[in-house]
Structures are given as structure tokens and as C-alpha cells.
Amino acid sequence: VYADAGTYLVSLTTTTNFGCSASVTKPASILPSPVVNFSHSPPCRSIPVTFTDTTPGTNQSWFWQIESSFYSAQNPVHTFTTSGNKNVMLAVTGTNGCVGLASRQVVVPVQLVPDFTVEKNCINQQTRFNDNTNDFADPVANWQWTFGALGGGSGNPVFFTFPSAGNVTVNLTVITQTGCSYSRAKNINIGTAPLAGFTA
């Protein structure tokens, strides 16, 4: 097995049953194999994941094994149906017929179920929205909120002032450190504020 490409001298010696021998030496060219590499979009469960061949040079064929599925496209799309460590292998054949191989594990995180709480859901007050998502498996890095057709916000917690009473559909989208995105919508009732008064 040659570790590096290049030209090597190869010798062959043959010996007959009578003890006679002859030798020949010739140069042999060992061609380089592709240095295989690949990348992928965020490996989220139940969402199509694009795998991209990033092997340098001009190559002629690709063979992927992702879990128990096989692909011959250069940049296949695969959907993981379960969470966990997934084996991915890519074999690339160069134009010289040599084959290179790369394999690694891709971690598919557990799906998050977004949730949030609401405080002071009254008109003309700063209603507070708090993310309550259990993100132990894949920490949340970004929060995006929409408050019906009235506007939106980002971050956690977030504050919004509602100008009128009624039901509003509030949507929270969380984006995790892995890059996976999950959403949750709730119907929130915005009530009227109490009228303060007293007698003396």
C-alpha cells in the first residue's frame, strides 16, 4: 500500500523449478486519490437535509451511504426520521479512476417543542412573553415572535403593547445552536385594563 502518490520502482523476480531466476525493474506511477470531504445543512429531524460534496478537483462519480440509504448524486438530500448519531459515508471516484473515502457521524438532535408564557395581557400595557421551551438537548440561540398582524419582536423575554382587546394569535419560532427551527402558536386573549378609582 502506497501512502503517497508518485513514481516508484517496482522489481519482480521469478524463479523456476530448476532454481533459475530472472529479475526486472520498472517505474510505476501511483496516482492520487481524491481527498474527500463534505458538508451538510442543519441536521434536523423530519426536515430534508442537503449533503454537499466539497471534494476538490474534477471527479467522475459519487457514492453515499446515509444511515441505510444509498445515493449516487453528487449532492443528495436525506431526511432523518429519528434523533441520534447517524453514520454518513462518501466515496468519490476521480477522473483517474482512483477512489477516496470519508466517513463521519452526524448528530441529529431531539426535536424541541416550543412553549411560552404570558404576563400582563391587557391593552395599552407592556405584555411580557417568556420562552418556556425545554432546550436541554439543543439550546435555543434565537427567538422570533409575531403578534398576529400587529407586529413582531425578537429575543427573550420580549414585550409588546396591544392597542385593543380581543384574541390574538402569537407565534414563537426558536432557532437552536444546531440551526434547527421549531414553531409554536397560541391564541392569547388580550383583556381590558381595570379602571382604578377610590372614594375618600
Disulfide bonds with the S-S distance in Angstrom:
Cys44-Cys180 2.08
